[in-house]
């Protein structure tokens, strides 16, 4: 099958049409999807009528499930979490800062896949940043400051008991359960500039937030470098803003992009199901 691929007008991403993800895909089609994913980093599959069985099957074409360390899965589906926000919910928007999923792990996941079940009529976009383009277009002076440096990644600011989603989270009325843990205080180093494990293409890995410092640097110096990097990598020319529609499936490469959730849909319910591939 020849895929109908249309690149977005952003810095990454492509729309793939003509596929029915409720059906079993053959090996050649899976290979073509993977190549498109590695090339465009974010893939959008519109107008999919699938259930959780289909979502799990599609996810496993690309690897084993990675689970989720800090968000409870839905009943009977240990590999799927439901990102639900109620129409009257007043909690802060979940994951509304730039990040790559679980960069704080020793072996962070390759893919995140979202299925849009209930989509509000406006707002709720997902932003993406092409970290390959960030590095390719980076000023030589900033790149020189980053070369050879290892960033210290941790989930402590978000998922430790005293983190953003910590002690008072259970009282907020959020539409899904966040599981905080002392394990979130663990720290894992990763190179700031690293080669993609499949393509060999260099990219910046991670950003301020899950990155809490830089190995071997003094606090003031590392904070300045991280802020300079953040200011550069979040420029508009490196971004793609995804507009959701009901039934869409979106998968992205956590090794290549940053992402964040956006609000703007107060008064409307929003529900997505998520898997993560190791």
Wavefront OBJ file of the C-alpha trace (Angstrom):
o trace
v 0.000 0.000 0.000
v 1.281 3.475 -0.905
v 0.704 5.888 1.958
v -0.916 9.251 1.258
v 1.489 11.526 3.152
v 1.000 15.292 3.383
v 3.597 17.257 5.370
v 2.217 19.964 7.653
v 3.141 23.604 7.202
v 4.995 23.511 10.532
v 8.551 22.545 11.447
v 7.627 18.862 11.703
v 4.690 16.534 11.238
v 2.763 14.872 8.424
v -0.804 13.687 7.879
v -1.308 10.118 6.670
v -4.641 9.418 4.978
v -6.162 6.328 3.451
v -5.379 3.964 6.338
v -7.930 2.216 8.536
v -6.234 1.557 11.866
v -9.092 -0.702 12.959
v -7.708 -3.260 10.513
v -4.545 -5.339 10.761
v -1.683 -3.709 8.851
v 0.780 -5.683 6.747
v 4.533 -5.588 7.304
v 5.267 -3.303 4.341
v 2.715 -0.736 5.519
v 4.133 -0.797 9.048
v 7.634 -0.303 7.641
v 6.433 2.670 5.557
v 4.736 4.235 8.586
v 7.917 3.854 10.611
v 10.001 5.503 7.897
v 7.535 8.406 7.707
v 7.600 8.710 11.510
v 11.398 8.900 11.543
v 11.341 11.488 8.743
v 8.540 13.751 9.981
v 8.724 12.978 13.742
v 4.977 13.501 14.246
v 2.315 11.555 12.339
v -1.411 12.348 12.221
v -3.999 9.739 11.230
v -7.382 11.502 10.828
v -10.899 10.052 10.955
v -10.092 6.787 12.708
v -12.914 4.724 14.181
v -10.965 2.536 16.590
v -11.345 1.063 20.062
v -8.735 0.334 22.735
v -7.942 -3.074 21.235
v -7.067 -1.351 17.966
v -5.006 1.287 19.749
v -2.997 -1.386 21.548
v -2.453 -3.409 18.382
v -1.318 -0.347 16.427
v 1.052 0.667 19.222
v 2.692 -2.747 19.322
v 3.645 -2.518 15.660
v 6.382 -0.143 16.835
v 7.639 -1.839 20.001
v 6.747 -3.089 23.443
v 4.633 -1.060 25.855
v 6.558 1.087 28.307
v 3.787 1.499 30.892
v 3.488 4.783 32.778
v 5.397 5.469 36.005
v 3.205 8.209 37.469
v -0.280 8.035 35.903
v -2.806 5.310 36.692
v -3.978 3.217 33.751
v -7.649 2.686 32.978
v -9.391 -0.352 34.441
v -8.589 -3.521 32.529
v -6.032 -1.762 30.301
v -2.679 -1.600 32.039
v -1.014 -0.056 28.979
v -3.543 2.722 28.321
v -4.087 5.870 30.334
v -7.039 8.194 29.898
v -6.279 11.902 29.775
v -9.658 13.301 30.752
v -10.476 16.894 31.609
v -14.021 17.629 32.683
v -16.058 20.526 31.378
v -16.097 22.152 34.815
v -12.554 21.198 35.845
v -10.422 24.027 37.210
v -7.084 22.270 37.760
v -4.024 23.510 35.877
v -3.788 22.066 32.357
v -1.809 18.822 32.559
v 1.567 18.759 30.733
v 1.285 22.388 29.619
v 5.053 22.981 29.572
v 7.524 21.811 26.943
v 8.961 18.338 27.598
v 9.740 14.969 26.094
v 8.048 12.040 27.803
v 10.024 10.442 30.609
v 13.415 11.853 29.715
v 14.142 11.250 33.397
v 14.353 7.489 32.766
v 17.489 5.467 32.049
v 15.986 4.318 28.745
v 13.276 6.852 27.807
v 10.461 5.724 25.501
v 10.550 6.045 21.725
v 6.922 6.784 20.869
v 3.839 8.307 22.445
v 0.496 7.651 20.755
v -2.723 9.547 21.460
v -6.258 8.766 20.303
v -8.729 11.655 20.459
v -12.062 10.393 21.799
v -13.815 13.599 22.806
v -12.459 16.823 21.376
v -13.755 20.310 22.264
v -14.830 22.632 19.440
v -11.872 24.944 20.085
v -8.615 24.964 22.036
v -6.790 21.919 23.339
v -4.081 22.046 20.681
v -0.817 20.132 21.121
v 2.421 21.932 20.366
v 5.533 20.205 19.012
v 9.142 21.370 18.608
v 11.518 19.791 16.081
v 14.697 19.226 18.095
v 16.696 18.283 14.992
v 15.922 21.646 13.415
v 16.673 23.368 16.730
v 20.218 21.979 16.573
v 20.720 22.383 12.838
v 19.861 26.105 12.929
v 21.522 26.801 16.290
v 24.124 29.588 16.506
v 27.644 28.168 16.648
v 28.340 29.932 19.949
v 25.406 28.284 21.713
v 26.193 24.879 20.243
v 29.790 25.153 21.430
v 28.548 25.772 24.976
v 26.391 22.612 24.782
v 28.868 20.235 23.123
v 29.866 17.353 25.380
v 27.548 18.432 28.196
v 25.292 16.002 30.054
v 21.964 17.282 31.356
v 20.577 16.000 34.648
v 16.990 14.829 34.130
v 14.529 14.257 36.958
v 10.781 14.039 37.531
v 11.072 15.650 40.967
v 9.517 19.009 40.064
v 6.365 17.282 38.819
v 5.911 13.864 40.439
v 7.745 13.902 43.767
v 5.437 14.067 46.821
v 6.266 17.773 47.179
v 6.177 18.406 43.403
v 3.601 20.110 41.215
v 1.272 17.096 41.269
v 2.130 16.178 44.843
v 0.400 16.247 48.214
v -2.698 18.254 47.296
v -3.325 16.691 43.887
v -5.924 14.249 45.210
v -8.138 17.147 46.267
v -8.217 18.911 42.914
v -10.866 16.882 41.091
v -8.610 16.054 38.148
v -10.128 13.652 35.608
v -7.423 10.997 36.049
v -5.165 9.813 38.863
v -1.555 10.925 39.170
v 0.658 8.689 41.314
v 3.457 10.656 42.975
v 6.468 8.810 44.339
v 9.834 9.334 46.020
v 11.337 7.687 42.922
v 10.674 10.956 41.105
v 13.645 12.428 42.991
v 16.033 10.156 41.075
v 18.382 11.865 38.621
v 19.464 10.491 35.238
v 22.147 12.076 33.005
v 21.678 12.253 29.227
v 23.799 14.096 26.637
v 22.241 17.388 25.602
v 23.302 16.795 22.003
v 22.851 13.178 20.990
v 22.416 11.028 17.907
v 19.033 9.515 17.188
v 19.393 5.774 17.881
v 17.754 4.788 14.581
v 18.690 7.512 12.098
v 21.955 8.756 13.563
v 20.776 12.348 13.097
v 21.840 14.683 15.872
v 19.281 16.577 17.957
v 18.954 18.436 21.217
v 17.456 16.147 23.839
v 15.111 17.542 26.482
v 14.515 20.976 27.923
v 14.131 22.981 31.121
v 11.698 21.269 33.524
v 12.721 17.642 33.439
v 16.270 18.973 33.065
v 17.202 20.278 36.504
v 20.910 20.918 35.949
v 24.022 20.166 33.921
v 26.669 17.737 35.066
v 29.821 19.427 36.345
v 28.582 23.018 36.084
v 28.025 25.562 38.825
v 24.342 26.357 39.552
v 24.335 29.910 38.186
v 26.242 28.896 35.051
v 24.058 25.867 34.323
v 20.840 27.794 34.854
v 21.950 30.489 32.423
v 22.865 27.909 29.790
v 19.554 26.085 30.210
v 17.614 29.329 29.899
v 19.584 30.326 26.794
v 18.836 26.923 25.288
v 15.143 27.185 26.203
v 14.906 30.654 24.662
v 16.375 29.314 21.425
v 14.541 25.998 21.113
v 11.079 27.444 21.750
v 11.228 29.886 18.835
v 8.164 29.729 16.606
v 10.054 28.572 13.519
v 10.816 25.259 15.232
v 7.185 24.532 16.119
v 4.157 22.723 14.754
v 0.783 23.261 16.435
v -1.554 20.320 16.035
v -5.310 20.973 15.823
v -7.298 17.993 17.081
v -10.431 16.489 15.596
v -12.468 13.585 16.999
v -11.072 10.189 16.025
v -7.568 11.416 15.240
v -4.591 9.273 16.195
v -1.282 11.091 16.654
v 2.093 9.461 17.265
v 5.360 11.238 17.844
v 9.028 10.456 18.337
v 10.122 11.414 21.848
v 13.734 11.273 20.705
v 13.140 14.014 18.121
v 10.527 16.424 19.459
v 9.321 18.295 22.495
v 5.579 18.633 23.052
v 3.125 20.379 25.335
v -0.615 20.543 25.923
v -2.560 23.769 25.520
v -5.811 24.904 27.130
v -8.466 27.243 25.806
v -11.449 24.870 26.000
v -13.027 25.853 29.300
v -16.574 24.520 29.615
v -15.938 21.497 27.374
v -14.873 17.951 28.173
v -11.738 16.564 26.503
v -10.786 12.854 26.506
v -7.795 11.152 24.917
v -6.352 7.662 25.374
v -2.579 7.279 25.440
v -0.031 4.521 25.002
v 3.733 4.765 25.272
v 6.150 2.547 23.348
v 9.511 1.555 24.806
l 1 2 3 4 5 6 7 8 9 10 11 12 13 14 15 16 17 18 19 20 21 22 23 24 25 26 27 28 29 30 31 32 33 34 35 36 37 38 39 40 41 42 43 44 45 46 47 48 49 50 51 52 53 54 55 56 57 58 59 60 61 62 63 64 65 66 67 68 69 70 71 72 73 74 75 76 77 78 79 80 81 82 83 84 85 86 87 88 89 90 91 92 93 94 95 96 97 98 99 100 101 102 103 104 105 106 107 108 109 110 111 112 113 114 115 116 117 118 119 120 121 122 123 124 125 126 127 128 129 130 131 132 133 134 135 136 137 138 139 140 141 142 143 144 145 146 147 148 149 150 151 152 153 154 155 156 157 158 159 160 161 162 163 164 165 166 167 168 169 170 171 172 173 174 175 176 177 178 179 180 181 182 183 184 185 186 187 188 189 190 191 192 193 194 195 196 197 198 199 200 201 202 203 204 205 206 207 208 209 210 211 212 213 214 215 216 217 218 219 220 221 222 223 224 225 226 227 228 229 230 231 232 233 234 235 236 237 238 239 240 241 242 243 244 245 246 247 248 249 250 251 252 253 254 255 256 257 258 259 260 261 262 263 264 265 266 267 268 269 270 271 272 273 274 275 276 277 278
